Amino acid sequence: MNVTDNKEKNRFETKVDGHEAFIEYSVQPGVLSLNHTEVDKALAGQGVASEMTEKVLLEIELRGLKIIPVCSYTKKYISKHPEWNSIVAEDKNKKPSQ
């Protein structure tokens, strides 16, 4: 799977069998907020979102950036793959546990 960074649209994109999948992001200094993951219905259940997310996280890590997982899919993916917690940005708005 080839995933490209479409900086004009602020999203990582891929095509599989002519069907599109993407992860939208917003940019902050040193951080990408991963906001939304979408996979064409024709690709559902084929592991496309998982493979694409893995490649996007690796690319972000290679760039030396951190992420804020806003997208529910990305949050779930990271909870199943805790090795990616190392690139999750600290939430400055989170209140300490009491």
Secondary structure, 3 states (H helix, E strand, C coil): CCCEEECCCCEEEEEECCEEEEEEEEEECCEEEEEEEEECHHHCCCCHHHHHHHHHHHHHHHCCCEEEECCHHHHHHHHHCHHHHHHECCCCCCCCCC
